[in-house]
Amino acid sequence: MRRYKLLAIIVFQSSSFIHTESYISEIYGFSIQRRSHGNQRKIKLAIHGAHVWDQVLSVETCKNLHSSACSNRLLSDSHRVFRKTQPTNYIENVLDSILCTIDTTMDTPNNHVYVEYWTRQEWKHIEAHADVDENLAKEQEKLQLKATLEYRYPKHGHVLYLEVGNQVRGPTCLFPHRSSGGALIQGDKRIDLITVPAVAGRLLRFEGSMLHAVPRPTDLWLLPFVQGASPKEPTEEWGRSVILFNTWYDIPPKDVPLSIKKMKEHDESPSTTSFEKLCNNKCEWESSFVYDTPCDNVESPSVPIQSPIESEASTMAKIWLLGTVPRRNHLWRTINLLCPDENKLRAALFEPVQTKIVHLFPS
C-alpha cells in the first residue's frame, strides 16, 4: 500500500496530472481491496485461464454482427465502452447477452462491469502485447516514475469471430503467465504457446493481462524476412471479421467514450427483445478448449524446465512485440524463442479448427 501512496503523492505534485492522480489512486485502491477479501481460490484458478467455446452464435447473428460492424467503421479505429446490462445498440446487446450467459454459469459478478469493445474486418499482423488501460498508460509513461511501470489490465479479454475467409490461417496466439515481451525470456521456465484458429461463431475468453498476438503471414515468426503486401480481397478468401472486447471492474478505461444513448426505434440494426435471440443458449455452446492452471503460486506458475538440446528439428521463433519500450519490457522489437520442433509449431499455426499448445523456451 505504501508504494501506491507514494505514487499518488508524486503525481499530485504535478498540476497537469491531478486527474491522473485521482484516477490511479482509485484504480489501485480498488485492486488492493479486491485482493484482500473474497474467494481467493476462485480468483487464483481463473487468473491465468483461457477458454474457447464454439457455436456461441448462429450463422444469421454472425452475419448481422458483421454487417453492423462494417456499417460503423469508427469502431475499427476507436474503442467504445458500455456498462454491462445497459447496452445501447445491437452489437452491445449481443456482447451483453454473451457476458450474461457466461456469468450466470460461472458465478462471476454482474454489477459495476464495463465492457470496452472495437471491431476489425481485416486479417492484420498484430504484434505480441497485453491489453491495458491505454490512455492511463500513456500518462503513466509520461510520468515515468520508475523503470518498471505497473499497468492496469482488464479482467478478461475476448475475441468473437464472425466471418473468416477460406484462405485465412490467422490464429489468435496466447502466451499464458506473460504480460510483456520481456517476460518471455525471464528465467528458465517453459513457455506455453496456445494457438486458437479463427472460426466463425467461436468465442475466445482469456485472462486480461495475457500476452497475445495474431501473426500474418501465418508462419511470420519462422521467416527471416517478409516481402510484399498480403492480399486483402476478396473478403470471402482473406477477410477476418472479429469483435474484440474487454471487461473492466468498477472503473472503465480512461477517456474511452461511454455509450449512454438509448436505442432508437428506427435503428438500422436488427432488433431483439430477449437474450436468447442474440446468442445461442448455453446448452448449445461447445466448450472446445480450456487452459487453467491451479496456481498456488501465481507469481511463478510454470515449473522450471531445462531447455531441450538443439537438433535438426529445432529452430528459433522470432516473436514481434508491440508498443513502447516500457510496454514491451524489452529494448528490442523482437525476441527469439527456441522451438524444439519447427514442424509442430508450423502445424499449430496453420491448423484450421482445433486449438493447440506448443512449448517454447527462452533462447
N, C-alpha and C positions, 0 to 999 in steps of 0.2 A: 504494500500500500504506500510505503514511503516514497518509492520512486515515482508513483503517479502523482503524488502531491508536489514533488519537486518539479515534475513536468508541467503541472498546472501553474506553479509559481513563475517559472521561466517564461512560459507562453504569455501569461498575464502581463508581464513587464513590457511586452511589445504591443503597443496600442493598436497596430494594424492587424493583430491576430487575437483580439479579445474574444470574438465569436468562436474562433477555433479552440481557444482555451476552454470555454464552457462546453463546447461540443465534445472535445476529447475527455474532459472530466466526467461528463455524463455517460459517455460510452464506457470508459474503463471502470467507473463506479459500478455500472450495471454488470459488467463482466465479472467483477470480483464477487458481487452478491450472488450471481448465478453459480459460481463455483463453491460458494460457502454453504449451500443447502441443497436439498432435493435428493433425488435418486442418483447417487454418484455412479453406481454400477451401470445404470442405463445410459448415462452420458458417455462413460468410457467405452461401452460397447459400440456406440454409434459414431464415435468421434473420427474414426478413420475409415468409415464404411463406404461402400458403393453398391448400388442396386440397379438392376436392369429389368424392366417389365416390357413385354410385348402385348399387342392387342389392347393398348390403352385407349386408342381412338378408332372410330370406324373410318372406312375409306372416305365416306362423304364428309365427315368432320375434318379430316386431314386436308381435303380439297378446299373446304370452306375457310379453314385457317390460313392456308397458303394464299388464297385469293385475298383475304383480308390483310395479310402481311404485305403482299405485293401492292395493294392499293394505298398503303400507308408507308411510303418509302422513308419517312422521317424516322421510323423505328429501326431502320438499318444503320442510321448514322448517330442516333442518340438513344438514351435509355429513358424509360418511364417507370413510375412506381405507383402501385395502388395498395390500399390496405386490405388485408385478407378478410373475406366475407363482405367486402364492399366494392365489387368490380363495377366498372363504368362502361365497358364496351364488350364486344363479342370475344376478342382474344382474352381479355381479363376474366370474363365469365368462364371460359374453358380452363384457364390456368387455375382459377379459384376452385372449380369443381374437382380438378385433379388433386390439388392440395388437400381439400376437404376429405376426399376419398382416402388418401394416404393417411391423414392424421386421425381419421376415425378408426382405422385398423391398426395404427402403430402408436396410439396414445400419445400423440405429440400436441403440445399446447396450441390452442387456436387463437387466443387473444393476443393483441398487440404484435401481430406479424405483418411485416411489409414485404411486398413482392416487387422486385426490380426485374424488368424484362426488356428484351430487344430481339430483333429478328435478323436472319441472314438467309439469302436465297442462293448464294454462290458458294461453290467449294473453294475456300481460300486456305492458304497456308497460314495457320495460327501457331505462332511460336509458343513454347512452353511457358506457362505463367500460372499464377493463382489469382483469382478474382479478389479485389479489395474494394474498400470504400475509396473510389478513385479521386474525388475532389479533396477529401480529407488527406489522402496520401500525398497529393501534390503540395499541400500546405505543410505537412509534416516534413517532406523532403526540403522545402524551402527553409524551414527552421533548422533542420539537420542538428538536432540536439545531441545525438551520439552516433557512433559508427553504424550500429545495427538498429534500424527502425522497427517498431512493433506495429505492424499494420493491423487494421481492422478487417476481418474476413466475414463473409456471410455465414449463416448457419449451414445452409445446404446450397449446392449448385445443381442445376437441372439442364438437360438438353432434351427437347421434344422434337422428334424427327417427323417431318410432314411429307415431303416428296423427295425421292432420291433417284437420280438418273442411273440408267443401266450400266454406265461406264464408270460410275463413281466408286472408288475404293478409298474413302476418306474417313477412317475410324477416329473416334474421339479417344485419345490416349491418356491414361491416368497414371500418375506416379504416387501411390499411397504413401503417407507419412512424410511427404516432402511438400514444402510450401514455396521453395525457391530453387533456382538452378544450382546455387552453391551447396544446397543441402544434398544434392545428388552425389557429391564427392567428399562429403564429410564422414570420416570414419571408414570402416571396412565392411559395412553391412550390405547385404544383398539388396538389390533394388527390384521391386516388383513393377513390371510394366503391364498395365491392363489395356487391351485394345477392344473397343466397343464399336462394331461396324454400324454404319448409318443404315437404318431400316425404317421405312415408313410405319408410323403408328407406335414406334418404340419410345420409351421414356427412360432416360438415364438420370439417376439421382446420386450425388456424391457429397462427401464432407466438404464444407465450404472453403477450407484453406488448402485443398488438394491441388498440387501442380498438374496441369493438363495441357494438351496440345492437339492440333489436327495437322498432320503433315500433307503437303502436296508439292511435288509428286508423292505418291504413296510411299515409295522407298527413298524419300529425300535424305533420311538420316544415314543411308548407306551409300550415298553418291558422293564422289569427290567434288563435283560442281554441277550446276544446272544451267542450261542454256535455253533461251526462248521462253515465250509466254505459254501458259497452259490454256487449252481451249475452254470457252465458257458456254458456247452454243453448239448444237441445240440443247435446250434445257432438259429435254427428255433423256439425253445422254449424260450431260455434265452438271445439271442442277443439283443443288443440295440445300433444300429449304428446311430451316430449323427455327424454333423459338427457344431462346436461352433465357433462363430466369433463376434468380437467386432469392432466397428468403432471409430476412433480417429481423431480429427480435427487438421490439420496443422502440428502436430508433432507426429511421430509414437512412439510406446512404445520403451523404451531404449534397445539397443543391441539385438533386435529381427531381425533375418535375413530378408532382404528386397529382394523380388523377382524382378529381373530385366531381367532375361533371357527370350528371345523370344521363343514362342512355335515352336518346330521343326516339319517338315512335317511328320517325322516317329514316332511322339509321339504316344504311345500305347493307349492314352486316346481317347474317341470318339471326333471327330472334328465337329465343327459347325461354322457358319458364321453370325448368327443372334440371337438376344436375345430371339426371340420367340421360338426357338428350345431348349433353355436352361431352362427357367422357363415358366410356363403357363402364358397366357395373364392375365392382372389384372382383367378383367371382369370374369375370371374363378375362381379367388380366392374367397374363402368363409370366410368372417370375422365372426369367431365363438365366439370371446370374446374380449371385450375392457374394460380396467380398467384405468380410467383417473380421477384425482382429480383436479377441477378448483381451484388451490392453490393461493388464495390471500395472504395467509401466508405460504410460502413454508417451513419455519423453523419449523412450528408446524401445519401440515396439518390435523392431527387427532383430533377429539373432545374428551376431557377427558370424559370417561365413567366409572361409578362406577363398579368395578369388581363384577360379579354375586356371590351370596352366593353358596358355595359348596354344592352339593347334591349327591345323589347316582349315577346320570348320569355323574357327573363331574370327571375329572381326571387330572393328571399332565402329560404334554408332555415334554419329556427331549430332547432338541434340541442340537445336537452335533455341535461344532464350529471348523472351520479350521483356521490354521495359528498361528502366534506368539501372545504373549500377547498384544502388541500394535495393531496388526491387528484385533484381536478379541475384543479389548477394554474391556476385561474381564479376570479376573485372571484364571478362571477355563475353562476346555474344554467343559463343558455342561452348559445349562441354563434351568431351569424349568419354563414352562408357564402353566397357568391354562386354561384348556379346559372345558367349561361348559357342553359339550355334546360329550362324547367319541365316541358314535355311529356315529355322524355326521362327526367327524374328520376321523374316520376309513373309512366311506363310501366315503369320498372325496379322500382319499389316494388310495383306491382300484378302483375308478371309471375308466373305460377303455377308455372313449372318451371325455366326457364333462368336461370343466374347471369349477372348483368350488371355492367358497370363504368360509372360516371358520374363525370365530372370536375367538382369544385367548386373554389372559390377563396376565400382569405381576403377578407373584405369591407373 
